[in-house]
Amino acid sequence: MKKIFTLLILSIAFISCSSDDDNTDNNNNQSVDTPANYQFTRNGNNTVSYSGQTQRIAMAEELISALKDPTRNQESLNAMFTHVEGDQDFNDPDMLELNASSKNVRSKTAASADYFSSNSTDANAIKANFDSWISSQVNDVFPNWGNTASPGNAGLAQELGGSIRYVNEKGLEYNQAFAKSLNGAFLADQICNNYLSAAVLDAGDNVTNNDNDVLVDGKDYTTMEHKWDEAFGYLYGAEEDETAPVLEADSFLSKYLYKVEADSDFTGIADDIYDAFKLGRAAIVAKNYTVRDEQIEILREKISMIIGIRAVYYLQGGKSEIANEDLPSAFHDLSEGFGFIYSLQFTRNPMTDTPYVSKSMVDGYIDTLMEGNGFWDVTPETLDQMSENIAAEFGFTVEQAAN
Amino acid sequence: MFKKIILSITFSIGFMFACSEGDDMDNSQNDSFDRGNLQTNLADNIIIPAYQDLNQQLSLLVTAKENFITNSNQENLDLLRNNFLESYMVWQSIEMFNIGKAEEIFYRYQMNVYPTNTDEIQNNITTGNADLSNPNNNDAAGFPALDYMLYGTGGNDTEILDTYNNQNYGQDYKNYVSALIGQMKSITEIVLNDWTTSYRDQFIASTENSASSAVNKFVNDFIYYFEKGLRANKIGIPAGNFSSSPLPHTVEGYYVRENSKDLTLQALNDFQDLFNGEHYNTNDSGVSFKDYLNYLDRNDLVNLINNQLDEARAKISILDDNYFDQINTDNTKMTQAYDALQTVVVLLKVDMLQAFNISVDYVDADGD
């Protein structure tokens, strides 16, 4: 009896909704299929645009490369991070007009609407971490470029395979910490917590304008379409052809999505993500926000997974190298792991709308890794425990991530 | 099974809400709340009394200025400064009313643009007869310029008095103080007179939900003020929230130094009083935005807004009276205050405006 009553209410609700829709032009229930490609046009014109994302990724690429150049000074590295329109900070090999661009990376670091618009205090602290990795690289590591590192002393450390790593007094490569932390603080945060957030997609009159095909002045897209493309651009912005992404197109999420896809435990994730971007964009065109929001949940989960998996992967890699008695190789893995762990605080669990691993947990992990002489004396037990904890938050196993 | 049924009912209710929202697409007022009563209370019991108070304070400031000009001694300087600070506190209740004549003559830009530009001030002092209503002089006029004139024209009080008593240029400084205060008084009278003679009736009659109606504009102005005038100007900009590093010289009341916090707290109190319909400087209250939200069954939002304003007040209260020092010693407390204010912005700009079915009429104060 109760059940029937419920059904009755439900059907009334549905009927009132659908009649509502008939009265307006909002085809909120218009069905939508996953398009073959991330290709969208209006009256024959391309509506997809994310040049700002492409530029910022290229700026980050040059910066992480410059962090390994001991002839650089702090000022020039900072200038790459906080680029000001017109300053000649970049070589710009791909001719993306980086120097003329008004964009920079730092202003989009820990800068999402959902996580940081009311939390400038944490945002400032995070930006200050990135600043400090630059300054410490210049002031602590560059002067010791030719010295051999030892516990408590920065310098070089040569892997058994021959590669040379430049580490601080705790075995940490600042350039790796910086680069890998950008995966979360810059890219995942901008995608999951900014451009895919309702505060951005649905800001102001975005929904009404999208419903009525009101375009941005002088453009072929609606604001909502464009915001979605900007999310897309942070993962695929360095691709030659957005309709056929090959991945590993940059040193950030694109590269690590490629790596995770190559792990047979997670194969399929690349298509899941690309499909969700395509379908969500098509849903915006079809004004079907239910389908759009379902894709957002998929994207938040899967993009967060990339970070979680790689954090555990590198912790386990570091553990193996310690067992191989190749500490320099362990330093390298753990430095990458450091960055992915740092990135965890920017992940987004769609069930809770919070990070899979909280900022305070992340701070605790980082403190643990850096305790005492840092990577010189971190134990396999510590790395295992951390791996288990992180894997559990995401629901995969350490073994799945490790190989 | 039981869980499932509850879930279904919850879903159904969700759908119903979704549906009713769909009906609100047109831009007319969709409730029968009497906006006229709200606007009457705002005009008669808050806005006009606040302008009257400021006008009176500025009259006292004019008198104090005359005495100081006649005899530039420590006693008269102290009296003038006291009147300056009292007027500056009253100003905090006024800045959010950027509507009618105030909007037309760019009143608030003539009264409180900071940081003030001391080069321009010096230039104006030397050349004399500057047109203080010219937008180029917005950063050389109003309270911030007076702050400089009364506290920044010398390293200590003796030097300041020496400046005003200097045989060569003392009179130029006196003239500029006089011109600044004269302009502030004169434009305040213009705005007040407009309210009392004609604008009050226009304001309370313009109740429709349209981009140009007084009620829509006022709500927008009031939120914009909170976002820009209060959150950004008083806390965010000096704390470095809009730049790569903190900018302590941009605090309100930079030259007097010890009053930045008082000014912010006064502004926050005046803002909250207006939200709750508290009459200006009395213990009575009338129809308010709070009542409007309650009428729309959004007492949850009323509580959120008031609680978060209280939270922001708590964060501001622990700051040093002197923001310049606070920023240089522990800027985190400044950004925590900013964050608490930002949380209120979201409640006002998103949740409250949605409840009122009013569109935002200004572009983000922050930019991209």
Interface residues (C-beta under 8 A of the other chain):
Chain A: K2 K3 T6 L7 I9 L10 I12 A13 F14 S16 C17 D20 D21 T24 N26 T82 R106 S117 S118 N119 S120 T121 N124 A125 A199 G204 D205 T208
Chain B: I5 S8 I9 F11 S12 F15 M16 A18 C19 G22 D23 M25 G236 A239 G240 N241 S244 N331 T332 T335 Q336 Y338 D339 Q342 T343 V346 V350 S359 V360
